[in-house]
Amino acid sequence: MQLTHTHDNHANENVQGWLKTGLLLGLGLYFVYNIVSGNLTNYINVRFAWLSYVAAVLLLLIGGYSAYHMLRHHSGGEHHHEHAQMSWGTLLVIAIPLVLGTLIPSRPLGVEAIDGNVSFTSAATTTTTTFTINPQDRNVLDWLRVFNATEDYNEINGQPADVIGFVYVEPTFGEDQFMVARFTISCCVADASAIGLPTYWEDMETLEQGQWVRVQGTMQVGEFRDDTLPILQATSVEIVEQPEHPYLYP
């Protein structure tokens, strides 16, 4: 009876060992795939990409060692039970992100992820370089920083703008109004926030919710959803492809 119990324990350890090895190598390869394919920026701020490189190397090294150990055990070189094993619960927790990441296509956040809370009157703390950026080179986040730091919006009147974002419209918006929207992330998509630049465009019927557009025009103070603030008076709205890096980073 004791021999049978010991044999069952060894068989269970063997299955757990190979499963752990497969998960470690799988996660390592998943990180490598996201790095090589460029999908990594769908999940994290590019400033922290190096952490994923480190994680990929460590996972592959640990998984490789685990495979080496399992093969030695299988060939009778050393006893597998001398090494710590992961519980089935731990293995399941590790497996879930790998399975979800493999089955669910990687894509950046878009208009469908907005829950109605889009910032257009304030943004992250303004940096000293924001005002030195040529107005035509400012992105949506740069403009909101300028709005947040400007005491008199009339100072912005007439400044040219050239921004890229996706179309966001709510029923509360005025006729011919929409937002050129983007998502910002500080660390990863878990802290993503939607921001938008109020825009006026006479041909709104030509635009669809969520379309990526390049909008050119000038700033002019006006009314937007009961607030007085600069509105981008569009002179040109061009449908474009989603940028390679769709997020903006505070």
Disulfide bonds with the S-S distance in Angstrom:
none
